[in-house]
Amino acid sequence: MDLPRIFTIRESSHRIHNPLTPGKFAALGQALHLAPGTRVLDLASGSGEMLCTWARDLGFTGTGVDISTVFTEQARTRAIELGVADRVEFVHGDASGHVADEPVDLAACVGATWIGDGVAGTAELLGRSLRPGGLMLIGEPYWRRTPDQEAAKACHATGPADFLPLPELIERFGDLGYDVVEMVLADQDSWDRYSAAQWLNMRRWLDRNPDDELVPEVRAELTTEPARYTRYMREYLGWGVFALMKR
């Protein structure tokens, strides 16, 4: 049980595996106005930057669960670096089936709603770990501009119906029975920092591993990705983290 290697090659230098900057994550944590000691469950926690920095800066505690062995080890290392290993733990496992042993104050899935087959299933999964009155965080793409089929596929979607425009996404949360109480959105600069860093990671990996079996796949992606990103994803795709409370 693990991510394909191409994912960890592509994002090998990333501490945050989505298009938010450290500053935006810090702003989000502060905007939630939660007390020290807040218990967090972070599903698909990646390299643990959100949970580790919030533990350091805001006094939160909690658990992160991720399917990647590489990212889970990076998260554990980060917790030690920031001096919060006694307050957070990171579990290698399938987040799609993970429910906390005891209810938590904040349940999050920031950028991996595939674990619940979409927004509705992910909200249901997170809700199984959340105490009454707790906060839920969901990170999800949305369309900045409605694409045609070609543009949607170039944004790694199967079609335009995969995502919603931002107002309709907000309404979708309401239809599921949640109030949207806060949000932080990626901007073009944070998208650029997330995506362009992947290109340097891939190029450096190619230089270091000329005989690896993945060289053709990585080379093909590096050759096409910068133009595809600037032509399509940068123009069409938005992304945000939304704080929700059950009505």
C-alpha positions as CSV (number, residue, x, y, z in Angstrom):
1,M,0.0,0.0,0.0
2,D,1.8,3.1,-1.2
3,L,1.7,5.9,-3.8
4,P,3.2,5.3,-7.2
5,R,6.8,6.5,-7.3
6,I,6.1,9.2,-9.8
7,F,4.2,11.1,-7.1
8,T,7.1,11.2,-4.7
9,I,9.5,12.0,-7.5
10,R,7.4,14.9,-8.7
11,E,6.9,16.4,-5.2
12,S,10.2,15.3,-3.5
13,S,11.1,18.7,-2.2
14,H,7.5,19.7,-1.3
15,R,6.5,20.1,2.3
16,I,3.0,21.0,1.2
17,H,1.4,18.8,-1.4
18,N,-1.2,21.3,-2.7
19,P,-1.2,24.9,-4.0
20,L,-1.2,26.7,-0.7
21,T,1.9,28.5,0.7
22,P,3.1,28.2,4.3
23,G,1.7,31.7,4.9
24,K,-1.7,30.7,3.7
25,F,-1.8,27.7,6.0
26,A,-0.7,29.8,8.9
27,A,-3.4,32.3,8.1
28,L,-6.0,29.5,7.9
29,G,-5.0,28.1,11.3
30,Q,-5.2,31.5,12.9
31,A,-8.5,32.2,11.3
32,L,-10.2,29.2,12.9
33,H,-9.8,30.7,16.4
34,L,-9.3,27.3,18.1
35,A,-7.8,26.9,21.5
36,P,-4.4,25.2,22.3
37,G,-5.0,21.5,22.8
38,T,-7.4,21.3,19.9
39,R,-7.4,17.7,18.7
40,V,-6.9,17.2,14.9
41,L,-7.3,14.3,12.5
42,D,-5.7,15.0,9.2
43,L,-6.5,12.4,6.5
44,A,-4.2,12.2,3.5
45,S,-1.7,14.3,5.6
46,G,1.2,14.1,3.2
47,S,4.4,15.4,4.6
48,G,2.7,16.7,7.7
49,E,3.4,20.4,7.4
50,M,-0.1,21.6,8.3
51,L,-0.4,19.5,11.4
52,C,3.3,20.1,12.5
53,T,3.2,23.8,12.1
54,W,-0.2,24.2,13.8
55,A,1.1,22.1,16.7
56,R,4.1,24.4,17.0
57,D,2.4,27.7,16.5
58,L,-1.1,27.0,17.9
59,G,-0.6,24.3,20.4
60,F,-2.8,21.7,18.5
61,T,-2.4,17.9,18.9
62,G,-3.3,15.2,16.6
63,T,-2.8,12.4,14.1
64,G,-2.1,12.4,10.4
65,V,-2.8,9.4,8.1
66,D,-1.3,9.0,4.7
67,I,-0.8,6.1,2.2
68,S,2.7,7.2,1.2
69,T,5.5,5.7,3.1
70,V,7.9,8.4,1.9
71,F,5.6,11.3,2.9
72,T,4.8,9.7,6.3
73,E,8.5,9.4,7.1
74,Q,9.0,13.0,6.1
75,A,6.1,14.0,8.4
76,R,7.7,12.2,11.3
77,T,11.0,13.8,10.6
78,R,9.3,17.3,10.4
79,A,7.6,16.7,13.8
80,I,11.0,16.1,15.3
81,E,12.5,19.1,13.6
82,L,9.8,21.4,14.9
83,G,9.9,19.9,18.4
84,V,6.3,18.6,18.3
85,A,6.8,14.8,18.1
86,D,5.2,14.5,21.5
87,R,2.0,16.2,20.3
88,V,1.5,14.7,16.8
89,E,1.8,11.3,15.3
90,F,1.8,10.1,11.7
91,V,0.4,6.8,10.6
92,H,1.0,5.0,7.3
93,G,-2.3,3.7,6.2
94,D,-5.3,4.0,3.9
95,A,-7.0,7.2,4.9
96,S,-10.2,6.2,3.1
97,G,-11.1,3.8,5.9
98,H,-9.7,5.7,8.9
99,V,-11.9,6.8,11.8
100,A,-10.5,8.3,15.0
101,D,-10.7,6.2,18.2
102,E,-12.1,9.2,20.0
103,P,-14.0,12.2,18.5
104,V,-11.7,15.1,17.5
105,D,-12.3,18.8,17.4
106,L,-11.0,19.3,13.8
107,A,-11.2,16.7,11.1
108,A,-9.4,17.6,7.8
109,C,-8.9,16.2,4.3
110,V,-7.0,18.9,2.5
111,G,-6.8,18.1,-1.2
112,A,-7.6,14.4,-1.4
113,T,-11.4,13.9,-1.6
114,W,-10.7,10.8,-3.7
115,I,-10.5,9.1,-0.3
116,G,-14.3,9.4,0.0
117,D,-15.1,9.3,-3.8
118,G,-15.8,13.0,-3.8
119,V,-16.8,15.8,-1.5
120,A,-20.0,14.1,-0.1
121,G,-18.3,10.9,0.8
122,T,-15.3,12.7,2.3
123,A,-17.5,14.9,4.4
124,E,-19.3,11.7,5.6
125,L,-16.0,10.0,6.5
126,L,-14.7,13.1,8.3
127,G,-17.9,13.4,10.2
128,R,-17.5,10.0,11.7
129,S,-14.5,11.2,13.6
130,L,-15.8,14.7,14.5
131,R,-17.3,15.7,17.8
132,P,-20.6,17.5,17.8
133,G,-20.0,21.2,17.0
134,G,-16.5,20.5,15.7
135,L,-14.9,21.9,12.6
136,M,-14.3,20.1,9.3
137,L,-11.7,21.2,6.7
138,I,-12.0,20.1,3.0
139,G,-9.6,21.1,0.3
140,E,-11.0,20.9,-3.2
141,P,-10.5,22.2,-6.7
142,Y,-13.0,24.3,-8.5
143,W,-13.3,25.9,-11.9
144,R,-12.2,29.4,-12.3
145,R,-13.5,29.3,-15.9
146,T,-15.8,26.6,-17.2
147,P,-13.7,24.4,-19.5
148,D,-14.6,22.4,-22.6
149,Q,-13.7,18.7,-22.6
150,E,-10.2,19.2,-23.9
151,A,-9.3,21.8,-21.3
152,A,-10.9,19.7,-18.5
153,K,-8.8,16.7,-19.4
154,A,-5.7,18.9,-19.6
155,C,-6.5,19.8,-15.9
156,H,-6.4,16.1,-15.0
157,A,-10.2,15.9,-14.8
158,T,-12.3,13.4,-16.8
159,G,-14.6,16.2,-17.9
160,P,-16.1,19.5,-16.9
161,A,-18.5,17.8,-14.5
162,D,-15.7,16.7,-12.2
163,F,-15.5,20.1,-10.5
164,L,-17.8,23.0,-9.9
165,P,-17.4,26.8,-10.1
166,L,-16.7,28.3,-6.7
167,P,-20.2,29.6,-5.9
168,E,-21.7,26.2,-6.8
169,L,-19.1,24.4,-4.7
170,I,-20.1,26.6,-1.7
171,E,-23.7,25.8,-2.4
172,R,-22.8,22.1,-2.6
173,F,-21.5,22.2,0.9
174,G,-24.8,23.7,2.0
175,D,-26.8,21.0,0.2
176,L,-24.8,18.5,2.3
177,G,-25.9,20.2,5.5
178,Y,-22.9,22.3,6.3
179,D,-22.3,26.0,6.9
180,V,-19.1,27.3,5.2
181,V,-17.5,29.4,8.0
182,E,-14.1,30.2,6.6
183,M,-12.0,29.6,3.5
184,V,-8.5,30.2,2.1
185,L,-8.0,30.1,-1.6
186,A,-4.9,29.4,-3.7
187,D,-3.8,32.3,-6.0
188,Q,-1.8,32.1,-9.1
189,D,1.5,32.6,-7.3
190,S,0.8,29.8,-4.9
191,W,-0.2,27.6,-7.8
192,D,3.0,28.5,-9.6
193,R,5.1,27.6,-6.5
194,Y,3.4,24.2,-6.2
195,S,3.5,23.3,-9.9
196,A,6.8,24.8,-11.0
197,A,8.7,23.2,-8.1
198,Q,7.7,19.8,-9.5
199,W,9.6,20.6,-12.8
200,L,12.8,21.2,-11.0
201,N,12.3,18.1,-8.9
202,M,11.8,16.0,-12.0
203,R,14.8,17.5,-13.8
204,R,17.1,16.9,-10.8
205,W,15.8,13.3,-10.4
206,L,16.5,12.6,-14.1
207,D,20.1,14.0,-13.8
208,R,20.7,11.7,-10.8
209,N,19.0,8.6,-12.1
210,P,19.7,8.2,-15.8
211,D,19.3,4.4,-15.8
212,D,16.1,4.2,-13.8
213,E,13.1,2.4,-15.4
214,L,10.9,5.5,-14.8
215,V,13.1,7.8,-16.9
216,P,10.9,7.7,-20.0
217,E,7.8,8.6,-17.9
218,V,9.4,11.4,-16.0
219,R,11.1,12.8,-19.1
220,A,7.8,12.8,-21.0
221,E,6.0,14.6,-18.1
222,L,8.8,17.2,-17.8
223,T,8.7,17.9,-21.5
224,T,5.0,18.5,-21.7
225,E,4.0,19.7,-18.2
226,P,5.1,23.4,-18.1
227,A,3.2,24.3,-21.3
228,R,0.1,22.2,-20.2
229,Y,0.1,23.9,-16.8
230,T,0.4,27.4,-18.2
231,R,-2.1,26.9,-21.0
232,Y,-4.8,25.1,-18.9
233,M,-4.4,24.6,-15.2
234,R,-3.2,28.1,-14.4
235,E,-6.2,29.6,-16.3
236,Y,-9.0,27.2,-15.5
237,L,-8.4,25.5,-12.1
238,G,-8.8,27.1,-8.7
239,W,-8.3,25.4,-5.3
240,G,-9.2,26.2,-1.8
241,V,-9.6,24.9,1.8
242,F,-13.1,25.3,3.2
243,A,-14.0,25.2,6.9
244,L,-17.4,23.6,7.5
245,M,-19.7,23.2,10.5
246,K,-22.7,20.9,10.6
247,R,-26.1,22.7,10.7
